[in-house]
């Protein structure tokens, strides 16, 4: 899914998809899957393809917190406008984290932040994200 002109959200890409991304000019991969969930460390493959690898593991809804979103903000500042693939297993965690980032770091209202999340793949975690956004807004 296209999140912005330079950012794509995806479920877990395979090796061919990572290669295609590198050939298309993607410079960064942001992975939200914990290594134990992936089965193997993706970093060596990503780096061998000439892309920078960023790991921000989201193992459960407990990782959807201000500290994790602040770490994401740091990664996004580093990435800037460079072409980036942002992934988890399905895109749901990508959407959750980007919705929280939109509200907590970009000042968007709840509905606007949720729309950012939906465009990035937010599905099953939407009620949790909505609750976090409502709590933060109080």
OpenMM code with the backbone's topology and positions (N, CA, C; nanometers):
from openmm import Vec3, app, unit

residues = "UNK UNK UNK UNK UNK UNK UNK UNK UNK UNK UNK UNK UNK UNK UNK UNK UNK UNK UNK UNK UNK UNK UNK UNK UNK UNK UNK UNK UNK UNK UNK UNK UNK UNK UNK UNK UNK UNK UNK UNK UNK UNK UNK UNK UNK UNK UNK UNK UNK UNK UNK UNK UNK UNK UNK UNK UNK UNK UNK UNK UNK UNK UNK UNK UNK UNK UNK UNK UNK UNK UNK UNK UNK UNK UNK UNK UNK UNK UNK UNK UNK UNK UNK UNK UNK UNK UNK UNK UNK UNK UNK UNK UNK UNK UNK UNK UNK UNK UNK UNK UNK UNK UNK UNK UNK UNK UNK UNK UNK UNK UNK UNK UNK UNK UNK UNK UNK UNK UNK UNK UNK UNK UNK UNK UNK UNK UNK UNK UNK UNK UNK UNK UNK UNK UNK UNK UNK UNK".split()
positions = [
    Vec3(0.0845, -0.1182, 0.0000),
    Vec3(0.0000, 0.0000, 0.0000),
    Vec3(0.0886, 0.1240, 0.0000),
    Vec3(0.0472, 0.2223, -0.0747),
    Vec3(0.1221, 0.3470, -0.0792),
    Vec3(0.0756, 0.4361, 0.0353),
    Vec3(0.1679, 0.4703, 0.1259),
    Vec3(0.1390, 0.5563, 0.2396),
    Vec3(0.1636, 0.7023, 0.2006),
    Vec3(0.2678, 0.7254, 0.1241),
    Vec3(0.3030, 0.8586, 0.0755),
    Vec3(0.3772, 0.8412, -0.0563),
    Vec3(0.4260, 0.9497, -0.1099),
    Vec3(0.5009, 0.9420, -0.2356),
    Vec3(0.6265, 0.8568, -0.2240),
    Vec3(0.6803, 0.8468, -0.1034),
    Vec3(0.8066, 0.7751, -0.0860),
    Vec3(0.7983, 0.6560, 0.0084),
    Vec3(0.6807, 0.6291, 0.0659),
    Vec3(0.6704, 0.5208, 0.1639),
    Vec3(0.5626, 0.4211, 0.1249),
    Vec3(0.6015, 0.2937, 0.1290),
    Vec3(0.5093, 0.1841, 0.1046),
    Vec3(0.4936, 0.1023, 0.2315),
    Vec3(0.3739, 0.0529, 0.2548),
    Vec3(0.3446, -0.0366, 0.3657),
    Vec3(0.3156, -0.1742, 0.3071),
    Vec3(0.3649, -0.2777, 0.3742),
    Vec3(0.3474, -0.4123, 0.3198),
    Vec3(0.3379, -0.5151, 0.4312),
    Vec3(0.2852, -0.6302, 0.3924),
    Vec3(0.3021, -0.7485, 0.4743),
    Vec3(0.4448, -0.7959, 0.4532),
    Vec3(0.4778, -0.9133, 0.5003),
    Vec3(0.6149, -0.9633, 0.4911),
    Vec3(0.6580, -0.9855, 0.3458),
    Vec3(0.7532, -0.9045, 0.2955),
    Vec3(0.8051, -0.9301, 0.1606),
    Vec3(0.8942, -1.0546, 0.1604),
    Vec3(0.8995, -1.1216, 0.0452),
    Vec3(0.9931, -1.2325, 0.0319),
    Vec3(1.1219, -1.1799, -0.0333),
    Vec3(1.2187, -1.2666, -0.0512),
    Vec3(1.3495, -1.2248, -0.1034),
    Vec3(1.3381, -1.1596, -0.2414),
    Vec3(1.2530, -1.2134, -0.3274),
    Vec3(1.2353, -1.1548, -0.4610),
    Vec3(1.1742, -1.0157, -0.4530),
    Vec3(1.0813, -0.9970, -0.3613),
    Vec3(1.0193, -0.8656, -0.3448),
    Vec3(1.1184, -0.7640, -0.2885),
    Vec3(1.2036, -0.8079, -0.1963),
    Vec3(1.3072, -0.7168, -0.1465),
    Vec3(1.4024, -0.6778, -0.2594),
    Vec3(1.4400, -0.7740, -0.3424),
    Vec3(1.5285, -0.7461, -0.4553),
    Vec3(1.4619, -0.6467, -0.5509),
    Vec3(1.3339, -0.6685, -0.5801),
    Vec3(1.2608, -0.5774, -0.6692),
    Vec3(1.2527, -0.4377, -0.6086),
    Vec3(1.2345, -0.4312, -0.4774),
    Vec3(1.2292, -0.3010, -0.4105),
    Vec3(1.3626, -0.2282, -0.4247),
    Vec3(1.4714, -0.2999, -0.4033),
    Vec3(1.6042, -0.2395, -0.4173),
    Vec3(1.6267, -0.1910, -0.5601),
    Vec3(1.5873, -0.2738, -0.6561),
    Vec3(1.6034, -0.2354, -0.7969),
    Vec3(1.5168, -0.1163, -0.8338),
    Vec3(1.4050, -0.0981, -0.7629),
    Vec3(1.3153, 0.0153, -0.7880),
    Vec3(1.3613, 0.1422, -0.7163),
    Vec3(1.4704, 0.1322, -0.6397),
    Vec3(1.5245, 0.2505, -0.5742),
    Vec3(1.4934, 0.2661, -0.4272),
    Vec3(1.4297, 0.1670, -0.3667),
    Vec3(1.4034, 0.1750, -0.2225),
    Vec3(1.5370, 0.1780, -0.1493),
    Vec3(1.5474, 0.2681, -0.0534),
    Vec3(1.6726, 0.2860, 0.0197),
    Vec3(1.6668, 0.2362, 0.1640),
    Vec3(1.5459, 0.2256, 0.2185),
    Vec3(1.5304, 0.1857, 0.3587),
    Vec3(1.4209, 0.0808, 0.3720),
    Vec3(1.4414, -0.0108, 0.4653),
    Vec3(1.3394, -0.1071, 0.5051),
    Vec3(1.3221, -0.0917, 0.6552),
    Vec3(1.1976, -0.0660, 0.6969),
    Vec3(1.1642, -0.0577, 0.8392),
    Vec3(1.0803, -0.1809, 0.8712),
    Vec3(1.1332, -0.2671, 0.9556),
    Vec3(1.0702, -0.3939, 0.9898),
    Vec3(1.0147, -0.3864, 1.1311),
    Vec3(0.8857, -0.4148, 1.1450),
    Vec3(0.8210, -0.4140, 1.2763),
    Vec3(0.8061, -0.5533, 1.3370),
    Vec3(0.8569, -0.6552, 1.2691),
    Vec3(0.8418, -0.7919, 1.3196),
    Vec3(0.9596, -0.8288, 1.4103),
    Vec3(0.9308, -0.8793, 1.5297),
    Vec3(1.0395, -0.9290, 1.6130),
    Vec3(1.1116, -1.0447, 1.5434),
    Vec3(1.2399, -1.0584, 1.5665),
    Vec3(1.3177, -1.1626, 1.4983),
    Vec3(1.2591, -1.3011, 1.5235),
    Vec3(1.2129, -1.3292, 1.6453),
    Vec3(1.1571, -1.4623, 1.6735),
    Vec3(1.0321, -1.4893, 1.5901),
    Vec3(0.9645, -1.3876, 1.5448),
    Vec3(0.8468, -1.4044, 1.4601),
    Vec3(0.8863, -1.4274, 1.3134),
    Vec3(1.0024, -1.3771, 1.2739),
    Vec3(1.0470, -1.3869, 1.1355),
    Vec3(1.1123, -1.5206, 1.1041),
    Vec3(1.1734, -1.5804, 1.2026),
    Vec3(1.2459, -1.7041, 1.1791),
    Vec3(1.3931, -1.6809, 1.1486),
    Vec3(1.4264, -1.5666, 1.0897),
    Vec3(1.5666, -1.5345, 1.0627),
    Vec3(1.5826, -1.3829, 1.0565),
    Vec3(1.7027, -1.3388, 1.0768),
    Vec3(1.7347, -1.1969, 1.0722),
    Vec3(1.7402, -1.1510, 0.9269),
    Vec3(1.6592, -1.0527, 0.8922),
    Vec3(1.6551, -1.0008, 0.7553),
    Vec3(1.7695, -0.9036, 0.7252),
    Vec3(1.8311, -0.8495, 0.8265),
    Vec3(1.9293, -0.7427, 0.8074),
    Vec3(2.0374, -0.7764, 0.7053),
    Vec3(2.1028, -0.8935, 0.7122),
    Vec3(2.2095, -0.9204, 0.6153),
    Vec3(2.1613, -0.9171, 0.4697),
    Vec3(2.0444, -0.9735, 0.4430),
    Vec3(1.9914, -0.9740, 0.3069),
    Vec3(1.9595, -0.8320, 0.2606),
    Vec3(1.8949, -0.7534, 0.3453),
    Vec3(1.8568, -0.6158, 0.3107),
    Vec3(1.9816, -0.5328, 0.2819),
    Vec3(2.0794, -0.5440, 0.3694),
    Vec3(2.2024, -0.4665, 0.3534),
    Vec3(2.2819, -0.5120, 0.2316),
    Vec3(2.2795, -0.6419, 0.2006),
    Vec3(2.3484, -0.6918, 0.0815),
    Vec3(2.2844, -0.6374, -0.0463),
    Vec3(2.1575, -0.6022, -0.0396),
    Vec3(2.0876, -0.5433, -0.1536),
    Vec3(2.1095, -0.3917, -0.1624),
    Vec3(2.1854, -0.3373, -0.0674),
    Vec3(2.2178, -0.1948, -0.0712),
    Vec3(2.1177, -0.1051, -0.0013),
    Vec3(2.0271, -0.1630, 0.0767),
    Vec3(1.9286, -0.0837, 0.1503),
    Vec3(1.9680, -0.0787, 0.2976),
    Vec3(1.9254, 0.0267, 0.3659),
    Vec3(1.9472, 0.0356, 0.5102),
    Vec3(1.8323, -0.0335, 0.5813),
    Vec3(1.8660, -0.1071, 0.6866),
    Vec3(1.7693, -0.1872, 0.7602),
    Vec3(1.7453, -0.1254, 0.8967),
    Vec3(1.6176, -0.1123, 0.9315),
    Vec3(1.5780, -0.0588, 1.0619),
    Vec3(1.4818, -0.1584, 1.1248),
    Vec3(1.5104, -0.2018, 1.2459),
    Vec3(1.4242, -0.2954, 1.3179),
    Vec3(1.3602, -0.2229, 1.4353),
    Vec3(1.2285, -0.2231, 1.4387),
    Vec3(1.1523, -0.1676, 1.5503),
    Vec3(1.0447, -0.2705, 1.5844),
    Vec3(1.0817, -0.3717, 1.6644),
    Vec3(0.9904, -0.4843, 1.6865),
    Vec3(0.8658, -0.4475, 1.7672),
    Vec3(0.7522, -0.4842, 1.7110),
    Vec3(0.6227, -0.4673, 1.7768),
    Vec3(0.5683, -0.6084, 1.7989),
    Vec3(0.5876, -0.6599, 1.9195),
    Vec3(0.5479, -0.7970, 1.9491),
    Vec3(0.4019, -0.8075, 1.9908),
    Vec3(0.3478, -0.7004, 2.0491),
    Vec3(0.2090, -0.7033, 2.0944),
    Vec3(0.1586, -0.5602, 2.1064),
    Vec3(0.0315, -0.5482, 2.1423),
    Vec3(-0.0261, -0.4149, 2.1592),
    Vec3(0.0439, -0.3367, 2.2705),
    Vec3(0.1114, -0.4054, 2.3610),
    Vec3(0.1852, -0.3356, 2.4674),
    Vec3(0.2993, -0.2508, 2.4118),
    Vec3(0.3441, -0.2845, 2.2902),
    Vec3(0.4511, -0.2071, 2.2270),
    Vec3(0.3989, -0.0818, 2.1580),
    Vec3(0.2690, -0.0642, 2.1555),
    Vec3(0.2098, 0.0576, 2.0997),
    Vec3(0.2034, 0.1610, 2.2115),
    Vec3(0.3139, 0.2295, 2.2305),
    Vec3(0.3258, 0.3231, 2.3419),
    Vec3(0.4083, 0.4455, 2.2985),
    Vec3(0.4060, 0.5503, 2.3778),
    Vec3(0.4786, 0.6721, 2.3389),
    Vec3(0.6281, 0.6511, 2.3150),
    Vec3(0.6917, 0.5614, 2.3882),
    Vec3(0.8348, 0.5381, 2.3698),
    Vec3(0.8632, 0.4761, 2.2328),
    Vec3(0.7848, 0.3768, 2.1947),
    Vec3(0.8035, 0.3123, 2.0653),
    Vec3(0.7747, 0.4102, 1.9521),
    Vec3(0.6705, 0.4900, 1.9671),
    Vec3(0.6366, 0.5874, 1.8638),
    Vec3(0.7460, 0.6938, 1.8536),
    Vec3(0.8077, 0.7289, 1.9648),
    Vec3(0.9208, 0.8233, 1.9609),
    Vec3(1.0402, 0.7610, 1.8877),
    Vec3(1.0638, 0.6316, 1.9071),
    Vec3(1.1712, 0.5645, 1.8325),
    Vec3(1.1396, 0.5648, 1.6833),
    Vec3(1.0134, 0.5400, 1.6489),
    Vec3(0.9731, 0.5474, 1.5090),
    Vec3(0.9982, 0.6873, 1.4536),
    Vec3(0.9651, 0.7891, 1.5302),
    Vec3(0.9864, 0.9261, 1.4839),
    Vec3(1.1341, 0.9493, 1.4516),
    Vec3(1.2220, 0.8964, 1.5338),
    Vec3(1.3651, 0.9086, 1.5068),
    Vec3(1.4044, 0.8395, 1.3767),
    Vec3(1.3507, 0.7220, 1.3536),
    Vec3(1.3799, 0.6498, 1.2289),
    Vec3(1.3266, 0.7284, 1.1097),
    Vec3(1.2034, 0.7787, 1.1206),
    Vec3(1.1450, 0.8534, 1.0102),
    Vec3(1.2238, 0.9810, 0.9813),
    Vec3(1.2770, 1.0441, 1.0838),
    Vec3(1.3611, 1.1628, 1.0620),
    Vec3(1.4891, 1.1244, 0.9883),
    Vec3(1.5465, 1.0109, 1.0248),
    Vec3(1.6673, 0.9625, 0.9575),
    Vec3(1.6385, 0.9289, 0.8108),
    Vec3(1.5277, 0.8632, 0.7864),
    Vec3(1.4891, 0.8225, 0.6515),
    Vec3(1.4561, 0.9444, 0.5651),
    Vec3(1.3907, 1.0417, 0.6239),
    Vec3(1.3514, 1.1609, 0.5488),
    Vec3(1.2608, 1.1251, 0.4319),
    Vec3(1.2921, 1.1772, 0.3150),
    Vec3(1.2108, 1.1527, 0.1958),
    Vec3(1.2645, 1.0388, 0.1092),
    Vec3(1.3569, 0.9615, 0.1614),
    Vec3(1.4120, 0.8500, 0.0843),
    Vec3(1.3061, 0.7412, 0.0661),
    Vec3(1.3037, 0.6760, -0.0489),
    Vec3(1.2080, 0.5675, -0.0710),
    Vec3(1.2241, 0.4569, 0.0346),
    Vec3(1.1117, 0.4191, 0.0964),
    Vec3(1.1132, 0.3297, 0.2120),
    Vec3(1.0000, 0.2285, 0.2044),
    Vec3(1.0300, 0.1042, 0.2411),
    Vec3(0.9280, 0.0011, 0.2615),
    Vec3(0.9187, -0.0223, 0.4113),
    Vec3(0.7969, -0.0160, 0.4618),
    Vec3(0.7662, -0.0303, 0.6032),
    Vec3(0.6833, -0.1571, 0.6128),
    Vec3(0.7255, -0.2595, 0.6899),
    Vec3(0.6479, -0.3840, 0.6896),
    Vec3(0.6385, -0.4499, 0.8250),
    Vec3(0.5360, -0.5359, 0.8349),
    Vec3(0.5184, -0.6308, 0.9450),
    Vec3(0.4691, -0.7585, 0.8769),
    Vec3(0.3859, -0.8373, 0.9406),
    Vec3(0.3365, -0.9586, 0.8755),
    Vec3(0.2252, -0.9277, 0.7761),
    Vec3(0.1370, -0.8306, 0.8099),
    Vec3(0.0206, -0.8025, 0.7260),
    Vec3(0.0045, -0.6553, 0.6890),
    Vec3(0.0725, -0.5666, 0.7592),
    Vec3(0.0535, -0.4228, 0.7423),
    Vec3(-0.0257, -0.3615, 0.8570),
    Vec3(-0.0891, -0.4445, 0.9395),
    Vec3(-0.1717, -0.3960, 1.0500),
    Vec3(-0.0887, -0.3170, 1.1522),
    Vec3(0.0260, -0.3702, 1.1918),
    Vec3(0.1108, -0.2991, 1.2880),
    Vec3(0.1694, -0.1718, 1.2283),
    Vec3(0.1988, -0.1752, 1.0983),
    Vec3(0.2469, -0.0542, 1.0302),
    Vec3(0.1413, 0.0544, 1.0437),
    Vec3(0.0178, 0.0203, 1.0112),
    Vec3(-0.0908, 0.1174, 1.0213),
    Vec3(-0.1116, 0.1668, 1.1627),
    Vec3(-0.1029, 0.0768, 1.2594),
    Vec3(-0.1208, 0.1160, 1.3997),
    Vec3(-0.0147, 0.2172, 1.4411),
    Vec3(0.1089, 0.1871, 1.4124),
    Vec3(0.2178, 0.2753, 1.4536),
    Vec3(0.2123, 0.4092, 1.3803),
    Vec3(0.1804, 0.4071, 1.2521),
    Vec3(0.1732, 0.5326, 1.1771),
    Vec3(0.0550, 0.6182, 1.2213),
    Vec3(-0.0554, 0.5566, 1.2620),
    Vec3(-0.1687, 0.6338, 1.3153),
    Vec3(-0.1288, 0.7031, 1.4450),
    Vec3(-0.0629, 0.6298, 1.5332),
    Vec3(-0.0187, 0.6893, 1.6593),
    Vec3(0.0831, 0.8004, 1.6337),
    Vec3(0.1728, 0.7776, 1.5402),
    Vec3(0.2721, 0.8795, 1.5056),
    Vec3(0.2031, 1.0052, 1.4518),
    Vec3(0.1030, 0.9858, 1.3662),
    Vec3(0.0320, 1.1004, 1.3078),
    Vec3(-0.0317, 1.1868, 1.4162),
    Vec3(-0.0850, 1.1239, 1.5190),
    Vec3(-0.1487, 1.1995, 1.6276),
    Vec3(-0.0456, 1.2575, 1.7239),
    Vec3(0.0461, 1.1737, 1.7701),
    Vec3(0.1351, 1.2146, 1.8779),
    Vec3(0.2542, 1.2982, 1.8332),
    Vec3(0.2918, 1.2882, 1.7058),
    Vec3(0.4095, 1.3628, 1.6592),
    Vec3(0.3782, 1.4620, 1.5478),
    Vec3(0.2604, 1.4487, 1.4877),
    Vec3(0.2241, 1.5412, 1.3807),
    Vec3(0.1016, 1.6244, 1.4149),
    Vec3(0.0419, 1.5988, 1.5322),
    Vec3(-0.0694, 1.6797, 1.5793),
    Vec3(-0.2024, 1.6559, 1.5099),
    Vec3(-0.2190, 1.5412, 1.4459),
    Vec3(-0.3458, 1.5143, 1.3782),
    Vec3(-0.4529, 1.4755, 1.4793),
    Vec3(-0.5782, 1.5056, 1.4451),
    Vec3(-0.6891, 1.4649, 1.5313),
    Vec3(-0.7104, 1.3140, 1.5172),
    Vec3(-0.7942, 1.2590, 1.6031),
    Vec3(-0.8125, 1.1145, 1.6106),
    Vec3(-0.8546, 1.0563, 1.4755),
    Vec3(-0.9581, 1.1110, 1.4139),
    Vec3(-1.0081, 1.0538, 1.2891),
    Vec3(-0.9055, 1.0652, 1.1768),
    Vec3(-0.8381, 1.1770, 1.1689),
    Vec3(-0.7354, 1.1950, 1.0664),
    Vec3(-0.6197, 1.0973, 1.0882),
    Vec3(-0.5804, 1.0767, 1.2129),
    Vec3(-0.4726, 0.9819, 1.2444),
    Vec3(-0.5153, 0.8392, 1.2095),
    Vec3(-0.6386, 0.8035, 1.2412),
    Vec3(-0.6874, 0.6701, 1.2068),
    Vec3(-0.6908, 0.6503, 1.0554),
    Vec3(-0.7228, 0.7545, 0.9811),
    Vec3(-0.7237, 0.7436, 0.8350),
    Vec3(-0.5824, 0.7179, 0.7827),
    Vec3(-0.4825, 0.7832, 0.8407),
    Vec3(-0.3432, 0.7552, 0.8045),
    Vec3(-0.3147, 0.6071, 0.8281),
    Vec3(-0.3566, 0.5577, 0.9444),
    Vec3(-0.3354, 0.4174, 0.9768),
    Vec3(-0.4052, 0.3230, 0.8806),
    Vec3(-0.5285, 0.3530, 0.8464),
    Vec3(-0.6031, 0.2669, 0.7535),
    Vec3(-0.5343, 0.2611, 0.6179),
    Vec3(-0.4863, 0.3751, 0.5686),
    Vec3(-0.4173, 0.3767, 0.4387),
    Vec3(-0.2904, 0.2920, 0.4421),
    Vec3(-0.2343, 0.2737, 0.5616),
    Vec3(-0.1105, 0.1964, 0.5761),
    Vec3(-0.1356, 0.0513, 0.6133),
    Vec3(-0.2623, 0.0108, 0.6313),
    Vec3(-0.2910, -0.1296, 0.6595),
    Vec3(-0.3553, -0.1578, 0.7936),
    Vec3(-0.3913, -0.0549, 0.8703),
    Vec3(-0.4546, -0.0750, 1.0006),
    Vec3(-0.5885, -0.1463, 0.9835),
    Vec3(-0.6049, -0.2578, 1.0529),
    Vec3(-0.7301, -0.3338, 1.0488),
    Vec3(-0.7684, -0.3762, 1.1900),
    Vec3(-0.7264, -0.4933, 1.2314),
    Vec3(-0.7674, -0.5514, 1.3597),
    Vec3(-0.7257, -0.4695, 1.4811),
    Vec3(-0.6182, -0.3927, 1.4695),
    Vec3(-0.5715, -0.3138, 1.5834),
    Vec3(-0.6405, -0.1772, 1.5935),
    Vec3(-0.7311, -0.1483, 1.5013),
    Vec3(-0.7932, -0.0153, 1.5034),
    Vec3(-0.8632, 0.0174, 1.6359),
    Vec3(-0.9408, -0.0737, 1.6964),
    Vec3(-1.0036, -0.0380, 1.8248),
    Vec3(-0.9008, -0.0039, 1.9334),
    Vec3(-0.7903, -0.0755, 1.9362),
    Vec3(-0.6852, -0.0479, 2.0353),
    Vec3(-0.6225, 0.0883, 2.0091),
    Vec3(-0.5914, 0.1158, 1.8826),
    Vec3(-0.5312, 0.2434, 1.8455),
    Vec3(-0.6268, 0.3576, 1.8759),
    Vec3(-0.7542, 0.3413, 1.8426),
    Vec3(-0.8536, 0.4454, 1.8703),
    Vec3(-0.8608, 0.4742, 2.0198),
    Vec3(-0.8565, 0.3693, 2.1004),
    Vec3(-0.8609, 0.3870, 2.2453),
    Vec3(-0.7366, 0.4628, 2.2942),
    Vec3(-0.6197, 0.4261, 2.2434),
    Vec3(-0.4970, 0.4965, 2.2826),
    Vec3(-0.5024, 0.6434, 2.2426),
    Vec3(-0.5548, 0.6702, 2.1245),
    Vec3(-0.5640, 0.8087, 2.0777),
    Vec3(-0.6635, 0.8886, 2.1628),
    Vec3(-0.7736, 0.8256, 2.1996),
    Vec3(-0.8717, 0.8938, 2.2847),
    Vec3(-0.8136, 0.9222, 2.4227),
    Vec3(-0.7417, 0.8258, 2.4790),
    Vec3(-0.6804, 0.8447, 2.6104),
    Vec3(-0.5767, 0.9565, 2.6081),
    Vec3(-0.4968, 0.9596, 2.5040),
    Vec3(-0.3914, 1.0599, 2.4918),
    Vec3(-0.4517, 1.1993, 2.4747),
    Vec3(-0.5689, 1.2054, 2.4114),
    Vec3(-0.6326, 1.3339, 2.3866),
    Vec3(-0.7036, 1.3915, 2.5075),
    Vec3(-0.7161, 1.3125, 2.6130),
    Vec3(-0.7886, 1.3597, 2.7321),
    Vec3(-0.7004, 1.4424, 2.8233),
] * unit.nanometer
topology = app.Topology()
chain = topology.addChain("A")
for resn in residues:
    res = topology.addResidue(resn, chain)
    for name in ("N", "CA", "C"):
        topology.addAtom(name, app.Element.getBySymbol(name[0]), res)
